[in-house]
Amino acid sequence: MSVLRHTVFMMALCAGVPALAAAPIPPAKQALIDKMLSLWHMDSIGQSMLQAPVTDAVAQARAMLQGRASAERRDAAMTEIVGEAQKFMDDATPTVRASAQKLIPSKVAPLLAERFTEDELRQMVAILESPVKQKFEKMLPELQKSLGEGVAADTGPVINPKLQDLKQRIGMRLRSAVTP
């Protein structure tokens, strides 16, 4: 991008005015970008963005109930809260996924076209299609589980008492904050 075009683009962006249209992408390059995007599954980014606040809300609810309700009432409430969170995710995910799919051609494809050559895009497609990559991705849950179990076993005796102490201190602060 030329310095002048970049400056005009940045000024338009800062002013909230639609920027200059992106240069058309040559068909061969567009085909590579389309292939790369189909292999990359970028629409899951929107779902991940949606999942984070829902997970936080559930965690906050769990923390708020800790020490405030009997185990039976807490478990019943958490079952309902998790159900509501899942219903929200089920309802919102198609909307977010559709938005991502709609925006990928205008937000992601031009960036890929601008920053990667056709040869680099071919290499990316080859990487994404690689049987070794697919084998590695299938193994990721096992690797994560193995490492997680190892870290938990290794650090549990040190971390668990500190974590329990933290939870108690947070619970005491919450109780003092809500007690009249």
Protein Blocks (a to p, Z undefined) as FASTA:
>chain_A
ZZklmmmmmmmmmnopacdddddddfklmmmmmmmmmmnommlmmmmmmmmmmmmmmmmm
mmmmgopacfklmmmmmmmmmmmmmmmmmmmmmmmmmmmmmmmmmmmmmmmmmmpcfklm
mmmmmmmmpmklmmmmmmmmmmmmmmmmmmmmmmmmmmmmmmmmmmmmmmmmmmmmmpZZ
